[in-house]
Amino acid sequence: MFVSDNFCAPGPSSERESGPRAVLPRRDAPLQWVITLVIIVIAVSTVRPVGVSGRGLAVAVLLVLNSVALMARHLPPGFPPRAGLAWLTAGVVAAAALLQVSTSGSGYLYAYLLVGHAGYRLTLKPALAVAALSSVLCGGVLYFYLGPGHQVLTWTFGLGTGVPVVVGILSRSRQQAVEAMVEAVESTARAAQAEAQAAVLTERGRIARDVHDVLAHSLAGINMHLELADALIDTGDLDKVRAAHDKAHSMVKESLKQAQWTVHALREDSLPLLESLTAMVESSGHRDVLTVTGTVRELPAQVTQNLLRIAQEALTNAARHAPGGEVGVELVFDAGSTALTVRNGPATGEVSAGVGSGMGLIGMRERVALLGGTIAAGPLTEGPDRGGWQVEAVIPG
């Protein structure tokens, strides 16, 4: 009777000397227990003599030792490798001793299963050493105890008890392949989760920039004019109070328009770039200042959103820092890129919003960097708009 160690319980295995490698628990654990119990029942039922004294007592003790060694196949994966080697070696010695003291039965089954499990649980060299020990001991017992010409169990049958180690090694290799596959899947899942978290953080940063672009400057300006109105009440100059109040009111309207365009820019189904940009420029109080060069084409939603936000920030800054100045917007579609330029002339009216925080320009640079483009922003030193400001963003694609 021969039973493959394909059904062995799991155990740590590794080709490195540094320590064991844990293996996955086998899904057929109940079947393994059934096989173990069947082998023990067969051995106990067939091995003779069994008694309470003499040889019978020795056989009974060896049956118990072999059965315990065989049930140890079901120890958890974290079992120490050295202890595993000691237990399997002792089990093989006990199996050979059982062959020597018994007169009949299937005690050799213990050796077969223990050697097979050694191939599965131990690393290569210790497993081969246990297999060689089993072959030498069992073959020697049968040769010297039963004789080389025994008709039922020849000494070569004892040598064959080391063969199942090959089955155990192959089973261990297959289990390690499964582990490697599972580890690769888990690693891919972890990478995907990290990428998703990074995408969430990026999106949060983008939304934070949008909120800042819409609210920070506008609320600061509104607050300043309302504080000015409060301060002017004590002076009794109602005209100045009314002017400050009207300015704050107009800034509220402007902020509402900006909020509307922010919603459009954040939506995945935002309007096409040209139509959206045209409406944005006109709503900012400028007409016929948009110039389009090249063949108009549909751009990815992310590019459209960011170009609109850059245009919105640039137009807002122009209205705040250069009120009354001329404004020009140019959209250029090249073969490999799309460029947006917003320029304004020097201020002709009163600058009321004060100096900004600088976060708007930082936000524009971050947007362009995420798309792999470039941006240039700075004062104009020559031309008809000398003394003004220009923002130029170039996005590939």
C-alpha positions in Angstrom: 0.0 0.0 0.0 1.4 3.4 -0.9 -0.1 6.9 -0.1 1.3 10.0 -1.8 2.4 12.9 0.5 0.4 15.1 -1.8 -2.1 15.0 1.1 0.4 16.1 3.8 -0.4 18.9 6.2 1.3 22.2 5.6 4.6 23.2 7.1 7.3 25.9 6.7 9.8 25.4 4.0 12.6 27.4 2.6 15.8 26.8 0.7 17.5 29.4 2.8 19.3 28.6 6.0 18.2 31.9 7.5 14.8 30.6 8.6 11.5 28.9 7.6 9.1 30.0 5.0 5.5 29.8 6.0 3.2 28.0 3.7 -0.5 28.5 3.1 -2.9 26.2 5.1 -4.1 23.3 3.0 -7.7 23.4 2.0 -8.0 19.6 2.3 -7.1 19.4 6.0 -10.1 17.2 6.9 -9.1 14.7 4.2 -5.5 14.7 5.6 -6.9 13.7 9.0 -8.9 10.9 7.4 -5.8 9.5 5.6 -3.8 9.7 8.8 -6.4 7.9 10.8 -6.9 5.2 8.1 -3.1 4.5 8.1 -3.1 4.2 11.9 -6.1 1.9 11.9 -4.6 -0.3 9.2 -1.3 -0.5 11.1 -2.9 -1.2 14.5 -5.1 -3.8 12.9 -2.4 -5.7 11.1 0.9 -5.3 13.0 1.6 -8.3 15.3 2.3 -9.2 18.0 0.7 -6.7 20.3 0.7 -7.3 24.1 1.5 -6.0 27.5 4.9 -7.7 27.9 7.9 -8.7 26.0 7.9 -8.2 22.2 4.2 -7.5 22.2 4.8 -4.5 24.6 7.6 -3.2 22.4 5.4 -3.4 19.3 2.6 -1.6 21.1 4.9 1.2 22.3 6.3 1.6 18.8 2.8 1.7 17.3 2.0 4.6 19.6 5.2 6.4 18.8 4.7 6.0 15.0 1.1 7.1 15.3 2.1 10.2 17.2 4.8 11.0 14.7 2.4 10.6 11.8 -0.3 12.8 13.5 2.4 15.5 13.9 2.0 16.0 10.1 -0.9 18.3 11.1 1.2 20.7 13.2 0.8 24.4 12.2 3.1 26.0 9.6 5.1 27.9 12.2 6.6 24.7 13.6 10.5 25.2 13.9 12.5 23.5 11.1 15.0 21.9 13.5 12.3 20.5 15.6 10.6 19.2 12.5 13.9 17.5 11.4 14.3 15.9 14.8 10.7 14.6 14.9 10.8 13.2 11.4 14.2 11.5 12.0 12.9 10.0 15.2 9.7 8.9 13.4 11.8 7.1 10.6 13.9 5.4 13.3 10.7 4.3 15.1 9.2 3.0 11.8 12.4 0.9 11.1 12.3 -0.4 14.7 8.7 -1.4 14.2 9.6 -3.4 11.1 12.3 -5.2 13.2 10.3 -6.2 16.2 7.0 -7.0 14.5 6.4 -10.3 12.7 3.6 -9.1 10.4 1.5 -6.2 9.3 1.8 -2.9 7.4 4.1 -1.0 9.7 6.2 0.1 6.7 3.4 2.6 5.8 4.6 4.8 8.6 8.0 5.1 6.9 6.5 5.9 3.6 4.3 8.7 4.8 6.9 10.2 7.1 9.5 10.4 4.4 7.0 11.9 2.0 6.1 14.6 4.5 9.8 15.2 5.1 10.1 16.2 1.5 7.2 18.6 1.9 8.1 20.2 5.2 11.9 20.2 5.2 14.3 22.0 3.0 16.1 19.9 0.3 19.2 18.7 2.1 17.5 17.7 5.4 14.7 16.0 3.4 17.1 13.9 1.4 19.0 13.0 4.5 15.8 11.7 6.2 14.9 9.7 3.0 18.4 8.2 2.9 18.2 7.3 6.6 14.8 5.6 6.0 16.1 3.6 3.0 19.2 2.4 4.9 17.4 1.5 8.1 14.4 -0.1 6.6 16.4 -1.9 3.9 18.9 -3.1 6.5 16.2 -4.4 8.8 14.5 -6.4 6.1 17.9 -7.7 4.8 19.2 -8.8 8.1 15.9 -9.7 9.8 13.9 -11.3 7.1 16.7 -12.2 4.8 17.5 -11.1 1.3 15.3 -13.6 -0.4 12.1 -13.1 1.6 9.1 -13.8 -0.7 6.8 -11.0 0.7 9.0 -8.1 1.8 12.5 -8.0 0.1 15.2 -5.8 1.3 14.8 -3.6 -1.8 11.3 -2.8 -0.6 12.9 -1.2 2.5 15.2 0.8 0.2 12.0 2.1 -1.5 10.8 3.9 1.6 13.0 6.8 0.6 11.3 7.3 -2.7 8.2 9.3 -1.4 10.5 12.2 -0.6 10.3 13.1 -4.3 6.6 13.4 -4.1 6.8 15.6 -1.0 9.4 17.9 -2.7 7.2 18.3 -5.8 4.2 19.0 -3.6 6.1 21.6 -1.6 7.3 23.3 -4.9 3.7 23.5 -6.1 2.6 25.0 -2.8 5.3 27.6 -3.0 4.2 28.5 -6.5 0.7 29.0 -5.2 2.1 31.2 -2.4 4.1 33.3 -4.9 1.0 33.8 -7.0 -1.0 34.8 -4.0 1.7 37.2 -2.8 1.9 38.7 -6.3 -1.9 39.3 -6.3 -1.7 40.8 -2.8 1.2 43.1 -3.9 -0.7 44.2 -6.9 -3.8 44.9 -4.7 -1.6 46.9 -2.3 -0.1 48.9 -5.2 -3.6 49.6 -6.6 -4.8 50.8 -3.2 -1.8 53.1 -2.8 -2.4 54.5 -6.3 -6.1 55.0 -5.5 -5.1 56.8 -2.2 -2.6 59.0 -4.1 -5.3 59.8 -6.7 -7.7 60.8 -3.9 -5.1 63.1 -2.3 -4.4 64.6 -5.7 -8.0 65.3 -6.3 -8.4 66.8 -2.8 -5.5 69.1 -3.6 -7.1 70.1 -6.9 -10.4 70.9 -5.2 -8.6 72.8 -2.4 -6.9 74.9 -5.1 -10.3 75.5 -6.8 -11.9 76.6 -3.5 -9.0 78.9 -2.8 -9.1 80.5 -6.3 -12.8 81.2 -6.0 -13.1 82.2 -2.3 -9.8 83.4 -0.8 -9.2 86.6 -2.8 -12.9 87.4 -3.2 -13.8 87.0 0.5 -10.7 89.0 1.5 -11.7 91.9 -0.7 -15.4 91.8 0.4 -14.3 91.8 4.0 -12.0 94.7 3.5 -14.7 96.9 1.9 -17.2 96.0 4.6 -14.7 96.9 7.3 -14.1 100.1 5.5 -17.8 100.9 5.4 -18.1 100.2 9.2 -15.2 102.6 9.8 -16.7 105.3 7.6 -20.1 105.2 9.4 -18.5 107.0 12.3 -17.3 109.8 10.0 -20.8 110.5 8.7 -19.6 110.4 5.1 -22.5 108.5 3.7 -21.3 108.7 0.1 -18.1 106.9 0.9 -20.0 104.3 3.0 -22.3 103.7 0.1 -19.4 103.4 -2.3 -17.7 100.8 -0.1 -21.0 99.0 0.3 -21.6 99.0 -3.5 -18.0 97.7 -4.2 -18.5 94.8 -1.7 -21.8 94.1 -3.4 -20.3 94.0 -6.8 -17.5 91.7 -5.6 -20.2 89.3 -4.2 -21.7 89.1 -7.7 -18.3 88.5 -9.2 -17.6 85.7 -6.7 -20.9 84.1 -7.6 -20.0 84.1 -11.3 -16.6 82.6 -10.4 -18.3 79.9 -8.3 -20.4 79.0 -11.3 -17.4 78.6 -13.5 -15.7 76.6 -10.8 -18.6 74.1 -10.8 -18.3 73.8 -14.6 -14.6 73.2 -14.4 -15.0 70.6 -11.7 -17.6 68.6 -13.6 -16.5 65.8 -15.8 -19.1 66.8 -18.3 -17.9 70.4 -18.6 -18.6 72.4 -21.7 -16.1 72.4 -24.6 -13.1 74.6 -24.0 -13.7 77.3 -26.6 -17.4 77.9 -25.7 -16.6 77.9 -22.0 -13.7 80.2 -22.4 -15.7 82.6 -24.6 -18.5 82.8 -22.0 -16.1 83.3 -19.2 -14.3 86.1 -20.9 -17.5 87.9 -21.7 -18.9 87.4 -18.2 -15.8 89.1 -16.9 -16.8 92.3 -18.8 -14.6 91.9 -21.9 -15.8 91.4 -25.4 -14.0 90.5 -28.6 -10.7 90.0 -26.8 -10.4 86.2 -27.4 -8.2 85.1 -30.3 -8.1 81.5 -31.5 -5.3 80.2 -33.6 -5.1 76.8 -35.2 -7.6 74.0 -35.7 -10.0 73.8 -32.8 -10.2 70.3 -31.4 -11.7 68.5 -28.4 -9.3 68.2 -25.4 -9.4 65.7 -22.5 -11.7 66.7 -19.7 -8.7 67.2 -17.3 -6.9 69.5 -19.7 -10.1 71.5 -20.3 -10.8 71.9 -16.6 -7.3 73.1 -15.8 -7.1 75.5 -18.7 -10.4 77.1 -17.6 -9.2 77.4 -14.0 -6.0 79.0 -15.2 -8.0 81.5 -17.4 -10.3 82.2 -14.5 -7.5 82.9 -12.1 -5.7 85.1 -14.6 -8.8 87.1 -15.4 -9.6 87.5 -11.7 -6.1 88.8 -11.0 -6.3 91.2 -14.0 -9.6 92.6 -12.6 -8.2 92.9 -9.1 -4.6 94.2 -9.8 -5.2 96.1 -13.0 -8.7 97.5 -13.0 -9.6 99.3 -16.2 -6.6 97.8 -18.1 -6.9 96.3 -21.5 -7.2 92.4 -21.5 -6.3 90.0 -24.2 -6.9 86.2 -24.3 -5.3 83.9 -26.9 -5.9 80.2 -27.4 -3.5 78.4 -29.8 -4.0 74.9 -31.0 -0.7 73.5 -32.3 -0.1 69.9 -33.5 1.4 68.8 -30.3 0.2 71.3 -27.7 -2.4 73.8 -26.6 -1.4 77.2 -25.4 -3.4 79.7 -23.4 -2.2 83.3 -22.9 -3.9 85.9 -20.8 -2.4 89.4 -20.7 -3.5 92.7 -19.3 -2.3 96.3 -19.6 -1.5 98.5 -16.7 -4.3 99.6 -14.3 -6.3 102.7 -15.2 -8.6 102.6 -12.1 -8.1 102.3 -8.4 -6.6 99.0 -7.2 -8.8 98.0 -4.3 -8.0 94.3 -3.6 -4.4 94.8 -2.3 -1.6 92.4 -2.8 -2.7 88.8 -3.1 -1.3 85.8 -1.2 0.5 84.3 -4.2 -1.4 81.0 -3.9 -3.2 81.6 -7.2 0.0 81.5 -9.2 1.2 78.5 -7.2 -2.1 76.8 -8.0 -1.7 77.5 -11.7 1.9 76.1 -11.7 0.7 72.9 -9.9 -2.1 72.4 -12.5 0.2 72.7 -15.4 2.8 70.5 -13.8 0.2 67.7 -13.3 -0.4 67.8 -17.1 3.3 67.8 -18.0 3.2 71.4 -19.4 4.9 74.7 -18.7 3.8 78.1 -17.5 5.3 81.5 -17.6 4.0 84.4 -15.6 5.4 87.9 -15.2 5.3 91.6 -16.0 5.3 92.9 -19.6 8.3 95.2 -20.2 7.6 96.1 -23.8 4.8 96.4 -26.4 1.4 98.1 -26.1 0.7 96.4 -22.8 3.9 97.5 -21.2 3.5 97.7 -17.4 0.9 95.0 -17.4 1.1 91.3 -16.7 1.0 88.1 -18.8 0.3 84.4 -18.0 1.1 81.8 -20.7 0.4 78.1 -20.1 1.4 75.4 -22.7 -0.2 71.9 -22.3 1.1 69.0 -24.4 -1.5 67.1 -26.4 
